[in-house]
Amino acid sequence: MLVKRQDIDSEIKRLAVRKDDLPEEKEKLEEERVSFEQGIEEDKERLDALNQAHSNKEKELRENIESAKKTKNRLLEVKTNKEYEAMLKEIENINKKNSSIEDEIITLLEEVEKAGTALKEREAERVEYIKNNERNIKKIDEEIDSIDSLLKKMLAEDAKCREIIKPDLIKKYDLIKEKRNGQAVVPVWKEVCGGCHMNIPPQLYIELQKYEKVRLCPNCNRIIYWEDRENNDQG
């Protein structure tokens, strides 16, 4: 019964640790989903910004072309060579600027295309990503419910063990468990303690195999019992 209670305690501890870890895993999945959605929004904003920049450059180019036309028309009205040369210089500067703007427009168009493709790919991934994300979160919720049910069952079995085991042994078990990180009962095989992995005296090992009384490891003071691993392996 002590061995059974140790198995129950170990399982309760394992389940409790797992239950503590699950909310963090769920939160991580939720954060990943938010980050994914934010990534799509950022891609949209970048595409919008590029489209706006392209639109602005197109408008600037049209205005400069119109300005160059007006300046050319004014060439017929000038009266001095100095004014004529100044206007030609102005037209030249406008044309240079327009050439630079056209290069910028081409670059922006390439960036718009790349950003648009990236956004389409991410949006195409979104449905499957969200589906997987929600499925994994649901699994965690189901595991939490399952752990709650198992913990309830384990605690009920632990209570039954406590009713059968003598009070003095329960007290000894609980004291050892507290001192030994939850491990009060360990097996012994081939004269080696499964708790501290130290050898026990040969006579004690022989006495363990008789199952006549509860015995402690002389090294770590855990409750020990003989585990016949050869017959267990064969079975």
C-alpha positions in Angstrom: 0.0 0.0 0.0 2.9 2.3 0.6 4.2 1.6 -2.8 0.8 2.2 -4.3 0.5 5.5 -2.4 3.9 6.6 -3.7 2.8 5.8 -7.2 -0.4 7.9 -6.6 1.6 10.8 -5.1 4.1 10.7 -8.0 1.2 10.8 -10.5 -0.6 13.6 -8.6 2.7 15.6 -8.7 3.2 15.0 -12.4 -0.4 16.0 -13.2 -0.1 19.1 -11.0 3.1 20.2 -12.8 1.5 19.6 -16.1 -1.6 21.5 -15.1 0.6 24.5 -14.1 2.4 24.4 -17.5 -0.7 24.3 -19.7 -2.0 27.8 -19.1 1.4 29.1 -20.1 1.3 27.0 -23.3 -2.2 28.3 -24.0 -1.1 31.9 -23.5 1.8 31.4 -25.8 -0.5 30.1 -28.5 -2.8 33.0 -28.1 0.1 35.4 -28.2 1.4 33.8 -31.4 -2.1 34.2 -33.0 -2.2 37.9 -32.0 1.3 38.3 -33.4 0.3 36.6 -36.7 -2.8 38.9 -37.0 -0.6 41.9 -36.3 1.8 40.8 -39.0 -1.0 40.8 -41.5 -2.1 44.3 -40.4 1.4 45.6 -40.6 1.7 44.1 -44.1 -1.5 45.9 -45.1 -0.3 49.2 -43.6 3.0 48.9 -45.5 1.2 48.2 -48.8 -1.1 51.1 -48.2 1.8 53.4 -47.4 3.6 52.2 -50.6 0.5 52.8 -52.7 0.1 56.3 -51.2 3.8 57.1 -51.9 3.3 55.9 -55.5 0.2 58.0 -55.8 2.0 61.1 -54.4 4.9 60.6 -56.8 2.6 60.2 -59.8 0.8 63.5 -58.8 4.2 65.2 -58.3 5.3 64.1 -61.8 2.0 65.3 -63.4 2.4 68.7 -61.7 6.0 69.0 -62.9 5.1 68.1 -66.5 2.4 70.7 -66.4 4.9 73.2 -65.0 7.4 72.4 -67.7 4.7 73.0 -70.4 3.8 76.4 -68.9 7.4 77.4 -68.8 7.9 76.4 -72.5 4.8 78.5 -73.4 6.3 81.5 -71.7 9.5 81.2 -73.8 7.5 82.9 -76.6 6.9 85.9 -74.4 10.5 86.6 -73.1 12.2 89.7 -74.4 15.8 89.2 -73.4 18.4 86.5 -73.8 18.9 86.4 -70.1 15.3 85.6 -69.4 15.3 83.0 -72.2 18.4 81.2 -70.7 16.9 81.3 -67.2 13.7 79.6 -68.5 15.6 76.9 -70.4 17.6 76.2 -67.2 14.3 75.9 -65.3 12.9 73.5 -67.9 16.1 71.5 -67.7 15.9 71.3 -63.9 12.3 70.2 -64.1 13.1 67.5 -66.6 16.0 66.2 -64.4 13.7 66.1 -61.4 11.0 64.3 -63.5 13.6 61.7 -64.5 14.4 61.1 -60.9 10.8 60.9 -59.9 10.1 58.3 -62.7 12.9 56.1 -61.3 11.4 56.4 -57.8 8.0 55.5 -59.3 9.4 52.3 -60.9 11.1 51.4 -57.6 7.8 52.0 -55.7 5.9 49.8 -58.2 8.3 47.0 -57.6 7.9 47.3 -53.9 4.1 47.5 -54.2 4.2 44.3 -56.2 6.4 42.5 -53.6 4.4 43.7 -50.7 1.1 42.7 -52.4 2.4 39.2 -53.0 3.6 38.8 -49.5 0.3 40.0 -48.1 -1.6 37.6 -50.3 0.5 34.7 -49.2 0.0 35.5 -45.5 -3.7 35.9 -46.0 -3.8 32.6 -47.7 -2.0 31.0 -44.7 -4.3 32.7 -42.3 -7.3 30.3 -42.5 -5.2 27.2 -41.9 -3.1 28.9 -39.2 -6.1 30.1 -37.2 -7.7 26.6 -37.6 -4.6 24.9 -36.2 -4.2 27.5 -33.5 -7.7 27.1 -32.3 -7.4 23.3 -32.4 -4.3 23.4 -30.3 -5.9 25.7 -27.8 -8.9 23.4 -27.6 -6.6 20.4 -26.9 -5.1 22.3 -24.0 -8.5 23.1 -22.6 -9.5 19.4 -22.9 -6.3 18.3 -21.3 -6.9 20.7 -18.4 -10.4 19.2 -17.9 -8.9 15.7 -18.2 -6.2 16.5 -15.6 -8.9 17.8 -13.2 -10.8 14.6 -13.5 -7.6 12.4 -13.1 -6.5 14.5 -10.0 -9.9 14.0 -8.5 -9.6 10.2 -9.0 -6.0 10.1 -7.7 -6.9 12.0 -4.6 -9.8 9.6 -3.9 -7.4 6.6 -4.3 -5.0 8.4 -2.0 -7.7 8.8 0.6 -8.5 5.0 0.4 -4.8 4.2 0.9 -4.6 6.4 4.0 -7.6 4.5 5.5 -5.8 1.2 5.1 -2.2 2.2 6.0 -1.5 2.4 9.8 -1.4 6.0 11.1 2.2 5.8 12.3 3.3 4.6 8.8 1.4 7.5 7.2 3.2 9.9 9.5 6.6 8.4 8.7 5.8 8.4 4.9 4.7 12.0 5.0 7.8 13.2 6.8 10.1 11.4 4.4 8.2 12.6 1.4 8.6 16.2 2.6 12.3 15.8 3.1 13.0 13.9 -0.1 11.2 16.0 -2.7 8.1 13.9 -2.8 9.8 10.5 -3.0 9.3 8.5 0.2 9.2 5.0 -1.2 11.8 3.6 -3.7 12.7 0.1 -5.0 15.9 -1.8 -4.4 17.4 -4.1 -7.0 20.8 -5.9 -6.7 21.5 -4.2 -3.4 21.2 -0.7 -4.9 18.7 1.9 -3.5 16.6 3.4 -6.3 16.5 6.7 -4.4 20.1 7.6 -3.5 21.7 4.9 -5.8 23.9 3.7 -3.0 24.5 0.1 -2.0 22.6 -1.3 1.0 24.0 -4.1 3.3 23.6 -7.6 1.8 21.7 -8.8 5.0 19.2 -5.9 4.6 18.7 -6.8 1.0 17.9 -10.4 2.0 15.5 -9.2 4.6 13.8 -6.9 2.1 12.9 -9.9 0.0 10.9 -11.5 2.9 8.4 -8.5 3.0 8.1 -8.9 6.8 8.4 -5.3 7.8 8.9 -1.7 6.6 12.6 -0.9 6.3 14.5 2.3 5.5 17.6 2.8 3.4 20.6 3.4 5.7 21.9 6.1 3.4 18.9 8.3 2.4 16.3 7.0 5.0 13.7 6.4 2.4 11.3 3.5 2.7 12.6 0.7 0.6 11.2 -2.5 -0.9 12.6 -5.3 -3.1 11.7 -5.1 -6.7 12.1 -8.4 -8.7 13.0 -6.9 -12.0 14.0 -10.2 -13.6 10.5 -11.7 -13.1 8.9 -8.4 -14.0 10.8 -8.3 -17.3 9.8 -11.8 -18.1 6.2 -11.0 -17.3 
